[in-house]
Amino acid sequence: MNILRQPPFPFELSYEDLTADETYILEIYADHSELIVSEQVTASSLGVVSYTLPKYFEKYDGTYSLYIYTMDVDEVADETVVIDNLYIYRPYYNPSLLAEEECEIEEYVALEQIARQIIDTLVGGFYYETGAEEMNGLGADYLGLPRRANKINIVYENNVKVYDRFDPIDGQQNYIITPDGTGMTIAQSGVYNRLESKSVHMPVGASDSYMLYGDMYDQVAALTEIQGVSLFPNGFDYTVYGDWGWSVVPNDIKNATKLLIDDIKCGKLDHISKYITEYQTDQFKVKYSNISLEGSGNLIVDKILQSYSIPVYRLGVL
């Protein structure tokens, strides 16, 4: 089931051909593993099960799996009677604004989905999701994040919770997102020079200091340059729960989506002809540019999307 994440809210689900007046168990999973909804629902006298999705689904994009089970005498899930996938995603352009008549809305919903998939293929999408990401410390005072970050909710360091935005831990530090949204760090007070990468330390030569030969001197410590530990030590494991992506669709992406919808609607995406570099008659010969099979098919849209090319978010990796 495809649901456009836009008003009117809330979202209503309905499933038919079930046993009238019987009580079922409805469960919804995120990514087929994490259970986020489990409730008892009762079919109407016509055998229809209706369910109103919680507000959580109005806020985030995502793909979910839904199951409806019969109940045994112990009110435990028994037989599966409904399996469905829920695709809840915010459109890049409201199809209702394009349809002149009610009967055209369904067509424009399909056209918007195709245009959105073309844009997603090129730049990765403009969705807003919540979930966990795993990464490793690199010995710096910044931790690179693999996705565009909006909020840091929970942080685990080596499987120990060290930060919780909703239920703060005693003495927890304040994890913040860098201004460009590609990494996170820990807020510091006063003057603090952050390490952008792991420091390279060279051992001190034994002949460089007469102190190394004193009987009371720690020669092991002297042979190693000691510096304070970075905020994200090298090799430490981090799991970050947060809100990722775009909280709103950029206006130029809305414009690009509308251009693609118009092209698809009018049959203008025979875009290979736009990249012809050489044409010859007499058993004609046509030569195409190397980019004939790349891009969206609309040169204006391609120019708009250039500023959203997928970046490298993970620090220290080229």
Secondary structure as a PSIPRED ss2 file (coil, helix, strand):
# PSIPRED VFORMAT (PSIPRED V4.0)

   1 M C   1.000  0.000  0.000
   2 N E   0.000  0.000  1.000
   3 I E   0.000  0.000  1.000
   4 L E   0.000  0.000  1.000
   5 R C   1.000  0.000  0.000
   6 Q C   1.000  0.000  0.000
   7 P C   1.000  0.000  0.000
   8 P C   1.000  0.000  0.000
   9 F C   1.000  0.000  0.000
  10 P C   1.000  0.000  0.000
  11 F C   1.000  0.000  0.000
  12 E E   0.000  0.000  1.000
  13 L E   0.000  0.000  1.000
  14 S E   0.000  0.000  1.000
  15 Y E   0.000  0.000  1.000
  16 E C   1.000  0.000  0.000
  17 D C   1.000  0.000  0.000
  18 L C   1.000  0.000  0.000
  19 T C   1.000  0.000  0.000
  20 A C   1.000  0.000  0.000
  21 D C   1.000  0.000  0.000
  22 E C   1.000  0.000  0.000
  23 T E   0.000  0.000  1.000
  24 Y E   0.000  0.000  1.000
  25 I E   0.000  0.000  1.000
  26 L E   0.000  0.000  1.000
  27 E E   0.000  0.000  1.000
  28 I E   0.000  0.000  1.000
  29 Y E   0.000  0.000  1.000
  30 A E   0.000  0.000  1.000
  31 D C   1.000  0.000  0.000
  32 H C   1.000  0.000  0.000
  33 S C   1.000  0.000  0.000
  34 E E   0.000  0.000  1.000
  35 L E   0.000  0.000  1.000
  36 I E   0.000  0.000  1.000
  37 V E   0.000  0.000  1.000
  38 S E   0.000  0.000  1.000
  39 E E   0.000  0.000  1.000
  40 Q E   0.000  0.000  1.000
  41 V E   0.000  0.000  1.000
  42 T E   0.000  0.000  1.000
  43 A C   1.000  0.000  0.000
  44 S C   1.000  0.000  0.000
  45 S C   1.000  0.000  0.000
  46 L C   1.000  0.000  0.000
  47 G C   1.000  0.000  0.000
  48 V C   1.000  0.000  0.000
  49 V E   0.000  0.000  1.000
  50 S E   0.000  0.000  1.000
  51 Y E   0.000  0.000  1.000
  52 T E   0.000  0.000  1.000
  53 L C   1.000  0.000  0.000
  54 P C   1.000  0.000  0.000
  55 K C   1.000  0.000  0.000
  56 Y H   0.000  1.000  0.000
  57 F H   0.000  1.000  0.000
  58 E H   0.000  1.000  0.000
  59 K H   0.000  1.000  0.000
  60 Y C   1.000  0.000  0.000
  61 D C   1.000  0.000  0.000
  62 G E   0.000  0.000  1.000
  63 T E   0.000  0.000  1.000
  64 Y E   0.000  0.000  1.000
  65 S E   0.000  0.000  1.000
  66 L E   0.000  0.000  1.000
  67 Y E   0.000  0.000  1.000
  68 I E   0.000  0.000  1.000
  69 Y E   0.000  0.000  1.000
  70 T E   0.000  0.000  1.000
  71 M E   0.000  0.000  1.000
  72 D C   1.000  0.000  0.000
  73 V C   1.000  0.000  0.000
  74 D C   1.000  0.000  0.000
  75 E C   1.000  0.000  0.000
  76 V C   1.000  0.000  0.000
  77 A E   0.000  0.000  1.000
  78 D E   0.000  0.000  1.000
  79 E E   0.000  0.000  1.000
  80 T E   0.000  0.000  1.000
  81 V E   0.000  0.000  1.000
  82 V E   0.000  0.000  1.000
  83 I E   0.000  0.000  1.000
  84 D E   0.000  0.000  1.000
  85 N E   0.000  0.000  1.000
  86 L E   0.000  0.000  1.000
  87 Y E   0.000  0.000  1.000
  88 I E   0.000  0.000  1.000
  89 Y E   0.000  0.000  1.000
  90 R C   1.000  0.000  0.000
  91 P C   1.000  0.000  0.000
  92 Y C   1.000  0.000  0.000
  93 Y C   1.000  0.000  0.000
  94 N C   1.000  0.000  0.000
  95 P H   0.000  1.000  0.000
  96 S H   0.000  1.000  0.000
  97 L H   0.000  1.000  0.000
  98 L C   1.000  0.000  0.000
  99 A C   1.000  0.000  0.000
 100 E C   1.000  0.000  0.000
 101 E C   1.000  0.000  0.000
 102 E H   0.000  1.000  0.000
 103 C H   0.000  1.000  0.000
 104 E H   0.000  1.000  0.000
 105 I H   0.000  1.000  0.000
 106 E H   0.000  1.000  0.000
 107 E H   0.000  1.000  0.000
 108 Y H   0.000  1.000  0.000
 109 V H   0.000  1.000  0.000
 110 A H   0.000  1.000  0.000
 111 L H   0.000  1.000  0.000
 112 E H   0.000  1.000  0.000
 113 Q H   0.000  1.000  0.000
 114 I H   0.000  1.000  0.000
 115 A H   0.000  1.000  0.000
 116 R H   0.000  1.000  0.000
 117 Q H   0.000  1.000  0.000
 118 I H   0.000  1.000  0.000
 119 I H   0.000  1.000  0.000
 120 D H   0.000  1.000  0.000
 121 T H   0.000  1.000  0.000
 122 L H   0.000  1.000  0.000
 123 V H   0.000  1.000  0.000
 124 G C   1.000  0.000  0.000
 125 G C   1.000  0.000  0.000
 126 F C   1.000  0.000  0.000
 127 Y C   1.000  0.000  0.000
 128 Y E   0.000  0.000  1.000
 129 E E   0.000  0.000  1.000
 130 T E   0.000  0.000  1.000
 131 G E   0.000  0.000  1.000
 132 A E   0.000  0.000  1.000
 133 E E   0.000  0.000  1.000
 134 E E   0.000  0.000  1.000
 135 M E   0.000  0.000  1.000
 136 N E   0.000  0.000  1.000
 137 G C   1.000  0.000  0.000
 138 L C   1.000  0.000  0.000
 139 G C   1.000  0.000  0.000
 140 A E   0.000  0.000  1.000
 141 D C   1.000  0.000  0.000
 142 Y C   1.000  0.000  0.000
 143 L E   0.000  0.000  1.000
 144 G E   0.000  0.000  1.000
 145 L C   1.000  0.000  0.000
 146 P C   1.000  0.000  0.000
 147 R C   1.000  0.000  0.000
 148 R C   1.000  0.000  0.000
 149 A E   0.000  0.000  1.000
 150 N E   0.000  0.000  1.000
 151 K E   0.000  0.000  1.000
 152 I E   0.000  0.000  1.000
 153 N E   0.000  0.000  1.000
 154 I E   0.000  0.000  1.000
 155 V E   0.000  0.000  1.000
 156 Y E   0.000  0.000  1.000
 157 E E   0.000  0.000  1.000
 158 N C   1.000  0.000  0.000
 159 N C   1.000  0.000  0.000
 160 V E   0.000  0.000  1.000
 161 K E   0.000  0.000  1.000
 162 V E   0.000  0.000  1.000
 163 Y E   0.000  0.000  1.000
 164 D E   0.000  0.000  1.000
 165 R C   1.000  0.000  0.000
 166 F C   1.000  0.000  0.000
 167 D C   1.000  0.000  0.000
 168 P C   1.000  0.000  0.000
 169 I C   1.000  0.000  0.000
 170 D C   1.000  0.000  0.000
 171 G C   1.000  0.000  0.000
 172 Q C   1.000  0.000  0.000
 173 Q C   1.000  0.000  0.000
 174 N C   1.000  0.000  0.000
 175 Y E   0.000  0.000  1.000
 176 I E   0.000  0.000  1.000
 177 I E   0.000  0.000  1.000
 178 T C   1.000  0.000  0.000
 179 P C   1.000  0.000  0.000
 180 D C   1.000  0.000  0.000
 181 G C   1.000  0.000  0.000
 182 T C   1.000  0.000  0.000
 183 G E   0.000  0.000  1.000
 184 M E   0.000  0.000  1.000
 185 T E   0.000  0.000  1.000
 186 I E   0.000  0.000  1.000
 187 A C   1.000  0.000  0.000
 188 Q C   1.000  0.000  0.000
 189 S C   1.000  0.000  0.000
 190 G C   1.000  0.000  0.000
 191 V C   1.000  0.000  0.000
 192 Y C   1.000  0.000  0.000
 193 N C   1.000  0.000  0.000
 194 R C   1.000  0.000  0.000
 195 L C   1.000  0.000  0.000
 196 E C   1.000  0.000  0.000
 197 S C   1.000  0.000  0.000
 198 K C   1.000  0.000  0.000
 199 S C   1.000  0.000  0.000
 200 V C   1.000  0.000  0.000
 201 H C   1.000  0.000  0.000
 202 M C   1.000  0.000  0.000
 203 P C   1.000  0.000  0.000
 204 V C   1.000  0.000  0.000
 205 G C   1.000  0.000  0.000
 206 A H   0.000  1.000  0.000
 207 S H   0.000  1.000  0.000
 208 D H   0.000  1.000  0.000
 209 S C   1.000  0.000  0.000
 210 Y H   0.000  1.000  0.000
 211 M H   0.000  1.000  0.000
 212 L H   0.000  1.000  0.000
 213 Y H   0.000  1.000  0.000
 214 G C   1.000  0.000  0.000
 215 D C   1.000  0.000  0.000
 216 M C   1.000  0.000  0.000
 217 Y C   1.000  0.000  0.000
 218 D C   1.000  0.000  0.000
 219 Q H   0.000  1.000  0.000
 220 V H   0.000  1.000  0.000
 221 A H   0.000  1.000  0.000
 222 A H   0.000  1.000  0.000
 223 L C   1.000  0.000  0.000
 224 T C   1.000  0.000  0.000
 225 E C   1.000  0.000  0.000
 226 I C   1.000  0.000  0.000
 227 Q C   1.000  0.000  0.000
 228 G C   1.000  0.000  0.000
 229 V C   1.000  0.000  0.000
 230 S C   1.000  0.000  0.000
 231 L C   1.000  0.000  0.000
 232 F E   0.000  0.000  1.000
 233 P C   1.000  0.000  0.000
 234 N C   1.000  0.000  0.000
 235 G C   1.000  0.000  0.000
 236 F C   1.000  0.000  0.000
 237 D E   0.000  0.000  1.000
 238 Y E   0.000  0.000  1.000
 239 T E   0.000  0.000  1.000
 240 V E   0.000  0.000  1.000
 241 Y E   0.000  0.000  1.000
 242 G E   0.000  0.000  1.000
 243 D E   0.000  0.000  1.000
 244 W E   0.000  0.000  1.000
 245 G E   0.000  0.000  1.000
 246 W C   1.000  0.000  0.000
 247 S C   1.000  0.000  0.000
 248 V C   1.000  0.000  0.000
 249 V C   1.000  0.000  0.000
 250 P C   1.000  0.000  0.000
 251 N H   0.000  1.000  0.000
 252 D H   0.000  1.000  0.000
 253 I H   0.000  1.000  0.000
 254 K H   0.000  1.000  0.000
 255 N H   0.000  1.000  0.000
 256 A H   0.000  1.000  0.000
 257 T H   0.000  1.000  0.000
 258 K H   0.000  1.000  0.000
 259 L H   0.000  1.000  0.000
 260 L H   0.000  1.000  0.000
 261 I H   0.000  1.000  0.000
 262 D H   0.000  1.000  0.000
 263 D H   0.000  1.000  0.000
 264 I H   0.000  1.000  0.000
 265 K H   0.000  1.000  0.000
 266 C H   0.000  1.000  0.000
 267 G C   1.000  0.000  0.000
 268 K C   1.000  0.000  0.000
 269 L C   1.000  0.000  0.000
 270 D C   1.000  0.000  0.000
 271 H H   0.000  1.000  0.000
 272 I H   0.000  1.000  0.000
 273 S H   0.000  1.000  0.000
 274 K H   0.000  1.000  0.000
 275 Y H   0.000  1.000  0.000
 276 I E   0.000  0.000  1.000
 277 T E   0.000  0.000  1.000
 278 E E   0.000  0.000  1.000
 279 Y E   0.000  0.000  1.000
 280 Q E   0.000  0.000  1.000
 281 T C   1.000  0.000  0.000
 282 D C   1.000  0.000  0.000
 283 Q C   1.000  0.000  0.000
 284 F C   1.000  0.000  0.000
 285 K E   0.000  0.000  1.000
 286 V E   0.000  0.000  1.000
 287 K E   0.000  0.000  1.000
 288 Y E   0.000  0.000  1.000
 289 S C   1.000  0.000  0.000
 290 N C   1.000  0.000  0.000
 291 I C   1.000  0.000  0.000
 292 S C   1.000  0.000  0.000
 293 L C   1.000  0.000  0.000
 294 E C   1.000  0.000  0.000
 295 G C   1.000  0.000  0.000
 296 S C   1.000  0.000  0.000
 297 G C   1.000  0.000  0.000
 298 N C   1.000  0.000  0.000
 299 L H   0.000  1.000  0.000
 300 I H   0.000  1.000  0.000
 301 V H   0.000  1.000  0.000
 302 D H   0.000  1.000  0.000
 303 K H   0.000  1.000  0.000
 304 I H   0.000  1.000  0.000
 305 L H   0.000  1.000  0.000
 306 Q H   0.000  1.000  0.000
 307 S H   0.000  1.000  0.000
 308 Y H   0.000  1.000  0.000
 309 S C   1.000  0.000  0.000
 310 I C   1.000  0.000  0.000
 311 P C   1.000  0.000  0.000
 312 V C   1.000  0.000  0.000
 313 Y C   1.000  0.000  0.000
 314 R C   1.000  0.000  0.000
 315 L C   1.000  0.000  0.000
 316 G C   1.000  0.000  0.000
 317 V C   1.000  0.000  0.000
 318 L C   1.000  0.000  0.000
